Amino acid sequence: MARYREYNPQRDRESVHRIWREIGWLQEGQEEAADTLIGGGRAVVAEVQGEAECLVATVPGSIRYVKDDLPFSNVASVGTSRIARKQGLAKGLTAAAIAHDAAQGKAVCGLGMFEQGFYNMLGFGTGSYEKWAALDPRSIRVKAEAGIPSRLTVKDWEKVYQSRLNRVRGHGACNIHAPECTRGEMAWLKNSFGLGYFRNGQLTHHIWFNTEKVERGPYNVEWMAYQTYQQFCELMALIKTLEDQVRLVTLREPPSIQVQDLLESPFRIRQLTEKSAYENRMQANAYWQMRILDLEECMKKTHLPHGEVTFNLVLSDPIESLVPADAAWKGISGNYRVRLGSCSFAEEGKDETLPTLKASVGAFTRLWLGVRPASSLAATDDVHGAQELLEDLDQIVCVPEPHPDWDF
Ligand SMILES: CC(C)(COP(=O)(O)OP(=O)(O)OC[C@H]1O[C@@H](n2cnc3c(N)ncnc32)[C@H](O)[C@@H]1OP(=O)(O)O)[C@@H](O)C(=O)NCCC(=O)NCCS
C-alpha cells in the first residue's frame, strides 16, 4: 500500500527527477528549473518501498467568472514512474491533492489533460477549443507600428509575472498566484527569450517566445500579455518585424481576437505551404478541463442578467470514491436547490415543486462556464432534464466562451 505525504526536497529531489526523466519531461540541464516549478506551489508524493514514485503538484490562483474572481487550484503536474503504473497512484494522489485545496477554500480546479477520460474520473469536464495559429509573420497586417522593445530574460521574471497578472482578462481567465512558476517556465527551455515594452518602469505588454530553430523558426509564442488592444496590435506588429528571417510563428489565438482579421491572403498561404515544415494553418484543440469544487461559492459569484431559473440539481461526483477516508472535503455529490440569474445561489435540499436537473459535476461545470449550452450537453454529456428547463438554462447561462489564457 502506497503512502501519501508532502514532497520533501531534501529527501525526494532525486526520485522526483527520476520520475520526470522516465516520463520524458526532464532533460539534462533542466533540473534547477524543475525544482523551481515543483517548489512553486504544493507538491505531494506517493511513496512505494520507501521512495517517491508518483508526484502531483498544485498551484493556487484565481479564475474569472464574467467579472468576478473565484479562488482556483491548478493541478500543474501529475506523473507516475515506470515501476508504479496502474496501481491507482495518480488517481488517488490527485484526488487527495484536490481534496486538500478544496478544503482550503478553492472553488474551482483546472488542469491541462494528456488525454480525455482520465481526469473525467475525478469529476473534470472538457473546456472550450483553443485555436492555434501558425503563420508567416510576413502575412501580418496591422495598422500599429512596433516601437523598439526591451529584451527580457529570466532575470526579469518578477516583471514578467506582474505583467501577466495585469493583462486584459475576460471570462474564464486564470491567474496563477505562484511567481516562481513563471520563473521556472522561463528557465525551462534553452532558446526562449522575451520582448516587451515598459512604461514608468512597469512592463505593460510583452511576448515570451521559444524556438528550437533560432535561425528560421518556427518561433512559438509561449504567452503574450497586454492591457489594451492597442498594445496587442503593437505586439503583432513586433512579430511582423521578424519577417525577414523567421518563416513561421505559432500562437494561441488570444480571447476575443480573430487572428485571421490580421492576415493577408490566409487561404492562399495555407494552400501554398500545405504539408511543408512551415505550414500556415489554424488548429483547434480542447485540452484543458475544469471542475467546480465549491458549488455554493461558484453560484454566489454568478450574476446573469438574462432572466432567472430555479431548479433542483442532483449532482454526482465520481471523485467521492477516490479521496482519502480522512479528507475534510469529499466531493460535492448531493441534492441542491439552485437559482441561476442576477442573484444566483445553491443550497442543499430539494423542492418538490421545482423541475429537476441531473448532472455529473464535470458536465454541470461545462454548462455553468458556458463551454456549451444545456440542451446540447443533454445530447453529448451527462446532463438530464425536461426540455423546458434545458431551454431556460440555454437562454439564461449566456456568457462569453471561457478561456483560461494561461496555459497549464
Ligand atoms: C497518466 C499517468 C499519470 C497515469 O498514472 P498511473 O499511476 O498509472 O494512473 P492510475 O493507476 O491512477 O490510473 C490508471 C487507470 O486510468 C486509466 N486511464 C488512463 N488513461 C485514461 C483515459 N484517457 N481514459 C480513461 N481511463 C484512462 C487506465 O486504463 C488505468 O485503468 P485501470 O486502473 O482500470 O487499469 C502516467 O501514465 C504517467 O505518468 N504518464 C506520463 C505523464 C503524463 O502524461 N501525465 C499526465 C499529465 S496531464
PDBQT file of the ligand as one rigid body, heavy atoms in Angstrom, charges set to zero:
ROOT
HETATM    1  C1  LIG A 501      -1.067   9.274 -16.861  1.00  0.00    +0.000 C 
HETATM    2  C2  LIG A 501      -0.333   8.706 -15.652  1.00  0.00    +0.000 C 
HETATM    3  C3  LIG A 501      -0.051   9.847 -14.688  1.00  0.00    +0.000 C 
HETATM    4  C4  LIG A 501      -1.210   7.646 -15.000  1.00  0.00    +0.000 C 
HETATM    5  O1  LIG A 501      -0.516   7.185 -13.861  1.00  0.00    +0.000 OA
HETATM    6  P1  LIG A 501      -0.944   5.857 -13.076  1.00  0.00    +0.000 P 
HETATM    7  O2  LIG A 501      -0.424   5.999 -11.684  1.00  0.00    +0.000 OA
HETATM    8  O3  LIG A 501      -0.565   4.657 -13.846  1.00  0.00    +0.000 OA
HETATM    9  O4  LIG A 501      -2.543   6.013 -13.114  1.00  0.00    +0.000 OA
HETATM   10  P2  LIG A 501      -3.623   5.240 -12.222  1.00  0.00    +0.000 P 
HETATM   11  O5  LIG A 501      -3.097   3.873 -11.880  1.00  0.00    +0.000 OA
HETATM   12  O6  LIG A 501      -4.107   6.098 -11.130  1.00  0.00    +0.000 OA
HETATM   13  O7  LIG A 501      -4.791   5.112 -13.268  1.00  0.00    +0.000 OA
HETATM   14  C5  LIG A 501      -4.642   4.309 -14.388  1.00  0.00    +0.000 C 
HETATM   15  C6  LIG A 501      -6.032   3.956 -14.887  1.00  0.00    +0.000 C 
HETATM   16  O8  LIG A 501      -6.522   5.037 -15.668  1.00  0.00    +0.000 OA
HETATM   17  C7  LIG A 501      -6.935   4.532 -16.920  1.00  0.00    +0.000 C 
HETATM   18  N1  LIG A 501      -6.784   5.567 -17.934  1.00  0.00    +0.000 N 
HETATM   19  C8  LIG A 501      -5.646   6.097 -18.386  1.00  0.00    +0.000 A 
HETATM   20  N2  LIG A 501      -5.918   6.995 -19.346  1.00  0.00    +0.000 NA
HETATM   21  C9  LIG A 501      -7.250   7.020 -19.474  1.00  0.00    +0.000 A 
HETATM   22  C10 LIG A 501      -8.139   7.713 -20.317  1.00  0.00    +0.000 A 
HETATM   23  N3  LIG A 501      -7.694   8.608 -21.188  1.00  0.00    +0.000 N 
HETATM   24  N4  LIG A 501      -9.461   7.495 -20.200  1.00  0.00    +0.000 NA
HETATM   25  C11 LIG A 501      -9.945   6.602 -19.306  1.00  0.00    +0.000 A 
HETATM   26  N5  LIG A 501      -9.136   5.891 -18.474  1.00  0.00    +0.000 NA
HETATM   27  C12 LIG A 501      -7.820   6.110 -18.562  1.00  0.00    +0.000 A 
HETATM   28  C13 LIG A 501      -6.008   3.364 -17.155  1.00  0.00    +0.000 C 
HETATM   29  O9  LIG A 501      -6.525   2.497 -18.123  1.00  0.00    +0.000 OA
HETATM   30  C14 LIG A 501      -5.976   2.723 -15.790  1.00  0.00    +0.000 C 
HETATM   31  O10 LIG A 501      -7.158   1.985 -15.584  1.00  0.00    +0.000 OA
HETATM   32  P3  LIG A 501      -7.201   0.708 -14.599  1.00  0.00    +0.000 P 
HETATM   33  O11 LIG A 501      -6.901   1.245 -13.229  1.00  0.00    +0.000 OA
HETATM   34  O12 LIG A 501      -8.603   0.209 -14.718  1.00  0.00    +0.000 OA
HETATM   35  O13 LIG A 501      -6.153  -0.220 -15.097  1.00  0.00    +0.000 OA
HETATM   36  C15 LIG A 501       1.005   8.001 -16.096  1.00  0.00    +0.000 C 
HETATM   37  O14 LIG A 501       0.748   7.123 -17.163  1.00  0.00    +0.000 OA
HETATM   38  C16 LIG A 501       2.082   8.996 -16.487  1.00  0.00    +0.000 C 
HETATM   39  O15 LIG A 501       2.862   9.435 -15.638  1.00  0.00    +0.000 OA
HETATM   40  N6  LIG A 501       2.151   9.326 -17.796  1.00  0.00    +0.000 N 
HETATM   41  C17 LIG A 501       3.105  10.256 -18.324  1.00  0.00    +0.000 C 
HETATM   42  C18 LIG A 501       2.921  11.661 -17.788  1.00  0.00    +0.000 C 
HETATM   43  C19 LIG A 501       1.561  12.252 -18.075  1.00  0.00    +0.000 C 
HETATM   44  O16 LIG A 501       1.044  12.194 -19.175  1.00  0.00    +0.000 OA
HETATM   45  N7  LIG A 501       0.976  12.840 -17.026  1.00  0.00    +0.000 N 
HETATM   46  C20 LIG A 501      -0.296  13.497 -17.066  1.00  0.00    +0.000 C 
HETATM   47  C21 LIG A 501      -0.092  14.925 -17.365  1.00  0.00    +0.000 C 
HETATM   48  S1  LIG A 501      -1.623  15.766 -17.593  1.00  0.00    +0.000 SA
ENDROOT
TORSDOF 0
